[in-house]
Each structure stands twice: as structure tokens, then as C-alpha cells.
């Protein structure tokens, strides 16, 4: 399963997670924050990010609430429609 698919499924299930590079890019592609982003893959930074998620109930609840709302805007129908539009624009 691709990282992007896991990202979307996690957000849809209201799972709060820590995004570390390159997952930050995928989390950003969802548009609205659905994960707590930690740019550094350094062990101390990861521990700090996990600690923040464990200790901050409001942050966790906010991220969990945003996930299903944001991922509901994705569908295979939309993907196909937008892909076809790109093909038509390129081919003419």
C-alpha cells in the first residue's frame, strides 16, 4: 500500500499521526492539516512530536476531527474526471 493511500485511510479513520518527511508532503496534499508535522527525522524531534500528540488532547481531537471531513472530498470519480481533463488538455 502506498504512503499516500495510508495517509488518506488514516485521516479518514480519525487516526492522529505524526508526519515525518516525506510523509509531510503527502499530509500537505490533503490540504488541511490532518497530521502533526515534524520535519526532522531526528530521534529527539520524533520523540518531541509524539510527546506533544500524547499530551495535547485538544490538538489530537482537532486533527482527528479534520481527517474524515477532508478525505470525504476525495473519490475515484473525481480522480478519473480530473485525470481525463489533464489528458484532454495535453492531447488537445
C-alpha positions as CSV (number, residue, x, y, z in Angstrom):
1,X,0.0,0.0,0.0
2,X,1.4,3.4,-0.9
3,X,2.2,6.0,1.7
4,X,-0.4,8.4,0.2
5,X,-3.1,5.7,0.5
6,X,-2.1,5.0,4.1
7,X,-2.2,8.8,4.7
8,X,-5.8,9.1,3.4
9,X,-7.0,6.0,5.1
10,X,-5.5,7.1,8.4
11,X,-7.1,10.5,8.2
12,X,-10.5,9.0,7.1
13,X,-10.4,6.8,10.2
14,X,-9.8,9.8,12.5
15,X,-6.3,8.5,13.4
16,X,-4.0,11.1,14.7
17,X,-0.5,10.6,13.5
18,X,2.9,12.2,13.3
19,X,4.1,13.0,9.7
20,X,7.8,13.0,9.1
21,X,9.5,13.7,5.8
22,X,8.4,12.6,3.1
23,X,5.0,11.9,4.7
24,X,4.7,15.6,5.4
25,X,4.4,16.2,1.7
26,X,1.6,13.7,1.5
27,X,-0.1,15.1,4.5
28,X,0.1,18.6,2.9
29,X,-1.5,17.2,-0.2
30,X,-4.7,16.6,1.8
31,X,-4.8,20.4,2.0
32,X,-6.0,20.9,5.6
33,X,-3.8,19.7,8.4
34,X,-4.8,16.1,9.3
35,X,-1.4,15.1,10.9
36,X,1.1,16.7,13.3
37,X,4.1,17.5,11.1
38,X,7.6,17.0,12.2
39,X,10.2,17.9,9.5
40,X,13.2,16.3,11.2
41,X,13.7,12.6,11.2
42,X,16.0,13.0,14.2
43,X,15.0,10.7,17.1
44,X,14.7,13.6,19.6
45,X,12.4,15.5,17.2
46,X,10.2,12.5,16.7
47,X,10.1,11.9,20.5
48,X,9.1,15.6,20.9
49,X,6.4,15.3,18.3
50,X,5.0,12.1,19.8
51,X,5.1,13.7,23.2
52,X,3.1,16.7,22.0
53,X,0.5,14.4,20.5
54,X,0.2,12.3,23.6
55,X,-0.1,15.4,25.9
56,X,-2.2,17.8,23.9
57,X,-5.8,16.4,23.9
58,X,-7.1,19.4,22.0
59,X,-4.6,19.1,19.2
60,X,-5.3,15.3,18.9
61,X,-9.0,15.9,18.8
62,X,-8.7,18.7,16.2
63,X,-6.6,16.6,13.9
64,X,-8.8,13.6,14.3
65,X,-11.9,15.7,13.5
66,X,-10.4,17.2,10.4
67,X,-9.4,13.8,8.8
68,X,-12.8,12.4,7.8
69,X,-14.1,15.8,6.6
70,X,-11.1,16.3,4.3
71,X,-10.8,12.8,3.0
72,X,-14.5,12.8,2.1
73,X,-13.6,15.2,-0.7
74,X,-11.6,12.5,-2.5
75,X,-13.3,9.9,-4.7
76,X,-12.3,7.7,-7.6
77,X,-14.9,9.6,-9.7
78,X,-13.2,12.9,-9.1
79,X,-9.8,11.3,-9.7
80,X,-11.0,10.0,-13.1
81,X,-12.7,13.3,-14.1
82,X,-9.6,15.3,-13.2
83,X,-7.2,12.9,-14.9
84,X,-9.3,13.0,-18.1
85,X,-9.2,16.8,-18.0
86,X,-5.4,16.7,-17.9
87,X,-5.2,14.2,-20.8
88,X,-7.6,16.4,-22.8
89,X,-5.5,19.5,-22.1
90,X,-2.3,17.8,-23.1
91,X,-3.6,16.0,-26.2
92,X,-5.8,18.8,-27.3
